[in-house]
Amino acid sequence: MNETGEIYLKRIREAFPNLEIKTIRNNSDGLTNDVLIVNDDLVFRFPKNETWARELLANEIKVIELLRNLVEIPLPQIELAAEDLSVHRFIRGKPLCRHDVLKSNEKGKTKIAEQLGIFLNQMHNVPMAEVKRHGISNSDTNRNHEVWLKLYEDAQEELFPFMMPHVREMTDEHFALIRGDAEFMNHEPRLINGDFVPYHILFDETQRKVVGVIDFGTAGIGDAAADFACVIYNYGESFLKRMTRVYPEIPASIDRARFWAGTLELQWALSGVRTKNAWWHLVSMSGASDAQPIGSEF
C-alpha cells in the first residue's frame, strides 16, 4: 500500500478501532473521492482534496439522508459522516450496463425502466422548500447560457481541427438552437442526481432488478434534463421513453436532455486534449448512440 493508502488505513483504524480488517479493495478511479472497501462490508470514501471535494461530500450526505425515506430503491446506509471521511454499508450488485438491459426480455426491460423512472420521479419531485431546509447546494452539473456558448467556442477552436467535416457540421447543428435562443435551457429547479450512470446504478443479475443507487457527489438543485441526458447517453432514448409510463413529465424536458447528452463527449474530449490524458476519451466509452435530433417527436 502506498503512502496515501497508509494514511487512509490509519484513519480507518481511528474511526473503527475494533474493526478486524480482513480484506481491502481500492478504487481511486473517481474524480472526487478515493474509495476503500473493507471486508466487502464497509465502504470508506476519502475526499481527494480539502476544498471542493470535501464540500461535495458534505452535500452528498445531506442528499442521501433527505432521500432515504422518499425513494423506493435502496441508498447507501451512512455509518459515519465526517469532513474527511464518509462510511457506508456495501450494497451488493453490479453496474447496470446497457447490455444488461438489452439482454432482458420486454418485461424485464420495462421492469428496469420503471424502477429507474420511479426513482427519478421521486427524487425530482422532492419539494424545493424541503431541499433548501436541508441546506442542499446547487448541483455541480449546472451550466448557464454563457457556459454552453463557451463550450461551443472552445470546441470550434480546440476540437474542430481534429474532426471530420461531417462531425463539425453535426456539432454546429447541435448548438444552433442554444446559439439563437438564450432561454432554451431554462428550467424549473429540481433535486437531481447529476451523474446517473451505470457504475452508480447497482443491478442484481439473479433477481433482474436494480438493488441500489450510490454516489450522489454531483447531486443538488439543478435541471432534471441532466439526469435524463445520462439515461439517453448510457441506455438510449428508447429506454428513456419506457420510463414515461411512470414518469409522464419526461417529454417536457426531452430537448434539453438531448442537448445535454450531445455535449458530453465534447466536454470529455476537451479535457483529454487539454490534459493530454487518454483517460478522458476512454472513461465513458460505449455510449448508447440512441438519441433523436433536437425537436424530433418523442
C-alpha positions as CSV (number, residue, x, y, z in Angstrom):
1,M,0.0,0.0,0.0
2,N,1.4,3.4,-0.9
3,E,1.8,6.4,1.4
4,T,-1.7,7.7,0.8
5,G,-3.1,4.3,1.4
6,E,-1.3,4.1,4.7
7,I,-2.8,7.4,5.8
8,Y,-6.2,6.2,4.9
9,L,-5.7,2.9,6.8
10,K,-4.6,4.8,9.9
11,R,-7.8,7.0,9.6
12,I,-9.9,3.8,9.3
13,R,-8.4,2.4,12.5
14,E,-9.0,5.7,14.3
15,A,-12.7,5.7,13.2
16,F,-13.3,2.0,13.8
17,P,-10.7,0.8,16.4
18,N,-12.5,-2.6,16.9
19,L,-12.8,-3.4,13.2
20,E,-10.9,-6.5,12.2
21,I,-9.6,-5.8,8.7
22,K,-9.5,-9.0,6.6
23,T,-9.6,-7.7,3.0
24,I,-9.3,-4.2,1.4
25,R,-10.3,-3.3,-2.2
26,N,-9.1,0.0,-3.5
27,N,-10.9,2.2,-6.1
28,S,-9.3,5.5,-7.0
29,D,-10.9,6.0,-10.4
30,G,-13.4,8.6,-9.3
31,L,-12.7,12.3,-9.7
32,T,-13.8,13.4,-6.2
33,N,-13.1,10.5,-3.8
34,D,-10.7,7.7,-3.1
35,V,-12.6,4.6,-2.0
36,L,-11.5,1.6,0.1
37,I,-13.9,-1.3,0.5
38,V,-13.2,-3.2,3.7
39,N,-14.3,-6.9,4.2
40,D,-16.8,-6.4,1.4
41,D,-18.9,-4.8,4.1
42,L,-17.9,-1.2,4.7
43,V,-17.2,1.5,2.1
44,F,-14.7,4.2,3.2
45,R,-14.8,7.3,1.0
46,F,-12.0,9.9,1.3
47,P,-12.2,13.3,-0.5
48,K,-9.3,13.8,-2.8
49,N,-8.7,17.4,-1.5
50,E,-9.6,19.6,1.4
51,T,-11.6,22.1,-0.6
52,W,-14.3,21.3,-3.2
53,A,-14.1,17.6,-2.7
54,R,-15.0,17.9,0.9
55,E,-17.8,20.3,0.1
56,L,-19.3,17.8,-2.4
57,L,-19.0,15.0,0.2
58,A,-20.8,17.1,2.8
59,N,-23.6,18.0,0.3
60,E,-23.9,14.3,-0.8
61,I,-24.5,13.2,2.7
62,K,-27.3,15.7,3.1
63,V,-28.9,14.5,-0.1
64,I,-28.8,10.8,0.9
65,E,-30.3,11.5,4.3
66,L,-33.1,13.5,2.8
67,L,-33.9,11.0,0.1
68,R,-33.6,7.8,2.2
69,N,-37.2,7.6,3.1
70,L,-38.6,9.2,-0.1
71,V,-37.4,6.8,-2.7
72,E,-38.0,3.0,-3.2
73,I,-34.5,2.0,-4.4
74,P,-32.1,1.4,-1.5
75,L,-29.4,4.1,-0.9
76,P,-26.1,3.8,1.0
77,Q,-26.6,3.4,4.7
78,I,-24.3,6.0,6.3
79,E,-22.4,4.7,9.3
80,L,-20.1,7.7,9.8
81,A,-20.0,11.2,8.3
82,A,-17.0,13.4,8.9
83,E,-15.3,16.2,7.0
84,D,-12.5,13.9,5.7
85,L,-14.4,10.7,5.5
86,S,-17.8,9.0,5.0
87,V,-18.5,5.4,5.6
88,H,-21.5,3.4,4.4
89,R,-22.6,-0.2,4.2
90,F,-21.6,-2.0,1.0
91,I,-24.5,-2.7,-1.4
92,R,-24.0,-5.9,-3.4
93,G,-24.7,-5.6,-7.1
94,K,-23.0,-4.9,-10.4
95,P,-23.1,-1.8,-12.5
96,L,-26.2,-1.7,-14.7
97,C,-24.6,-1.8,-18.1
98,R,-26.6,-1.3,-21.3
99,H,-26.2,-4.9,-22.3
100,D,-27.9,-6.0,-19.1
101,V,-30.9,-4.1,-20.3
102,L,-30.6,-5.3,-23.9
103,K,-30.3,-9.0,-22.9
104,S,-33.6,-8.7,-20.8
105,N,-36.9,-9.6,-22.4
106,E,-39.5,-7.0,-22.9
107,K,-41.0,-7.5,-19.5
108,G,-37.5,-7.2,-18.0
109,K,-36.6,-4.0,-19.9
110,T,-39.9,-2.4,-18.7
111,K,-39.3,-3.5,-15.1
112,I,-35.8,-1.9,-15.0
113,A,-37.0,1.3,-16.8
114,E,-39.9,1.6,-14.4
115,Q,-37.7,1.2,-11.4
116,L,-35.4,3.9,-12.6
117,G,-38.3,6.1,-13.7
118,I,-40.0,5.9,-10.3
119,F,-36.7,6.7,-8.6
120,L,-36.0,9.8,-10.7
121,N,-39.6,10.9,-10.4
122,Q,-39.5,10.6,-6.6
123,M,-36.1,12.5,-6.4
124,H,-37.1,15.3,-8.8
125,N,-40.3,15.9,-7.0
126,V,-39.0,16.5,-3.5
127,P,-40.4,19.9,-2.6
128,M,-37.8,22.7,-3.0
129,A,-38.6,24.1,0.4
130,E,-37.5,20.7,1.9
131,V,-34.4,20.6,-0.2
132,K,-33.3,24.1,0.9
133,R,-34.3,23.3,4.6
134,H,-31.7,20.6,4.5
135,G,-29.1,23.0,3.2
136,I,-28.5,21.2,-0.1
137,S,-26.5,23.1,-2.6
138,N,-26.8,23.5,-6.4
139,S,-25.7,20.5,-8.4
140,D,-22.1,20.7,-9.7
141,T,-23.5,20.0,-13.2
142,N,-25.3,23.4,-13.5
143,R,-24.4,25.4,-16.6
144,N,-25.8,28.8,-17.7
145,H,-26.3,30.1,-21.3
146,E,-22.8,31.7,-21.4
147,V,-21.1,28.4,-20.3
148,W,-22.8,26.5,-23.1
149,L,-21.8,29.1,-25.7
150,K,-18.2,29.0,-24.4
151,L,-18.3,25.2,-24.8
152,Y,-19.2,25.6,-28.4
153,E,-16.5,28.2,-29.0
154,D,-13.9,26.0,-27.3
155,A,-14.9,23.0,-29.4
156,Q,-14.5,25.1,-32.5
157,E,-11.1,26.3,-31.6
158,E,-9.6,23.2,-29.9
159,L,-11.5,20.2,-31.4
160,F,-12.7,21.1,-34.9
161,P,-9.1,20.8,-36.3
162,F,-9.3,17.1,-35.4
163,M,-12.8,16.4,-36.6
164,M,-14.1,15.1,-39.9
165,P,-16.2,17.7,-41.8
166,H,-19.5,15.9,-41.1
167,V,-18.8,15.8,-37.4
168,R,-18.1,19.6,-37.4
169,E,-21.4,20.0,-39.3
170,M,-23.3,17.9,-36.7
171,T,-21.7,19.9,-33.9
172,D,-22.8,23.2,-35.5
173,E,-26.3,21.9,-35.9
174,H,-26.5,20.6,-32.3
175,F,-25.6,24.0,-30.9
176,A,-27.8,26.0,-33.3
177,L,-30.8,26.4,-31.1
178,I,-28.9,27.4,-28.0
179,R,-26.9,29.9,-30.0
180,G,-30.2,31.5,-31.2
181,D,-32.3,31.2,-28.0
182,A,-30.9,32.3,-24.7
183,E,-33.8,30.8,-22.9
184,F,-33.6,27.3,-24.5
185,M,-32.1,25.6,-21.4
186,N,-34.3,27.4,-18.8
187,H,-35.8,25.0,-16.4
188,E,-37.7,24.6,-13.1
189,P,-35.2,23.8,-10.3
190,R,-35.4,20.2,-9.1
191,L,-33.4,17.9,-6.8
192,I,-31.3,15.9,-9.3
193,N,-28.6,13.2,-9.2
194,G,-26.4,14.8,-11.9
195,D,-24.4,11.6,-12.6
196,F,-27.0,8.9,-13.2
197,V,-24.6,6.5,-14.9
198,P,-24.1,2.6,-15.0
199,Y,-21.5,2.4,-12.3
200,H,-23.8,4.3,-9.8
201,I,-26.8,2.0,-10.5
202,L,-26.4,-1.4,-8.9
203,F,-28.1,-4.4,-10.6
204,D,-28.8,-7.9,-9.3
205,E,-28.5,-10.3,-12.2
206,T,-30.4,-13.1,-10.4
207,Q,-33.4,-11.0,-9.4
208,R,-33.1,-9.0,-12.6
209,K,-33.7,-5.7,-10.8
210,V,-32.0,-2.6,-9.5
211,V,-30.9,-3.0,-5.9
212,G,-29.2,0.3,-5.2
213,V,-28.1,3.8,-6.3
214,I,-24.8,5.0,-5.0
215,D,-22.6,8.2,-5.2
216,F,-24.5,11.4,-5.1
217,G,-21.4,13.6,-5.3
218,T,-22.9,15.8,-8.1
219,A,-26.4,15.8,-6.7
220,G,-28.2,19.0,-5.8
221,I,-30.5,21.6,-7.2
222,G,-30.5,21.6,-11.0
223,D,-32.1,20.6,-14.2
224,A,-33.9,17.2,-14.4
225,A,-32.9,17.1,-18.0
226,A,-29.3,16.4,-16.8
227,D,-30.4,13.1,-15.4
228,F,-32.5,12.2,-18.5
229,A,-29.4,13.0,-20.6
230,C,-27.4,10.4,-18.6
231,V,-30.1,7.9,-19.4
232,I,-30.1,8.8,-23.1
233,Y,-26.3,8.6,-23.4
234,N,-25.9,5.3,-21.4
235,Y,-29.1,3.4,-22.2
236,G,-30.7,5.2,-25.2
237,E,-33.6,7.4,-25.8
238,S,-35.8,4.4,-26.4
239,F,-35.1,3.2,-22.9
240,L,-35.9,6.7,-21.5
241,K,-39.2,6.5,-23.3
242,R,-40.1,3.4,-21.4
243,M,-39.8,5.4,-18.2
244,T,-42.6,7.7,-19.3
245,R,-45.1,5.1,-18.1
246,V,-44.2,6.0,-14.5
247,Y,-42.8,9.5,-15.1
248,P,-45.1,11.2,-17.7
249,E,-43.4,14.6,-17.3
250,I,-40.2,13.5,-19.1
251,P,-41.3,14.6,-22.6
252,A,-41.4,18.3,-21.4
253,S,-37.6,18.1,-20.9
254,I,-36.6,15.9,-23.8
255,D,-35.0,18.5,-26.0
256,R,-32.9,19.9,-23.1
257,A,-31.9,16.3,-22.3
258,R,-31.0,15.6,-26.0
259,F,-28.8,18.7,-26.0
260,W,-27.1,17.7,-22.7
261,A,-26.4,14.2,-24.0
262,G,-25.0,15.5,-27.2
263,T,-22.4,17.7,-25.4
264,L,-21.0,15.0,-23.1
265,E,-18.3,13.7,-25.4
266,L,-17.3,17.2,-26.4
267,Q,-16.7,18.0,-22.7
268,W,-14.6,14.9,-22.2
269,A,-12.7,15.4,-25.4
270,L,-11.8,19.0,-24.4
271,S,-10.5,17.7,-21.1
272,G,-8.5,15.0,-22.9
273,V,-6.9,17.4,-25.3
274,R,-6.1,19.9,-22.6
275,T,-4.5,17.4,-20.2
276,K,-3.1,15.1,-22.9
277,N,-4.7,12.3,-20.9
278,A,-6.4,9.5,-22.8
279,W,-8.4,8.6,-19.6
280,W,-11.0,11.3,-20.6
281,H,-11.5,9.8,-24.0
282,L,-11.9,6.2,-22.6
283,V,-13.7,6.6,-19.3
284,S,-17.2,6.7,-20.7
285,M,-16.9,4.7,-23.9
286,S,-19.8,2.5,-25.1
287,G,-22.5,5.1,-25.1
288,A,-25.9,4.1,-26.4
289,S,-25.8,6.3,-29.5
290,D,-29.6,6.2,-29.5
291,A,-30.8,9.8,-29.4
292,Q,-33.0,11.7,-31.8
293,P,-32.2,15.2,-33.1
294,I,-33.5,18.2,-31.0
295,G,-37.0,19.0,-31.9
296,S,-37.9,15.4,-33.1
297,E,-41.1,13.7,-31.9
298,F,-40.6,11.7,-28.7
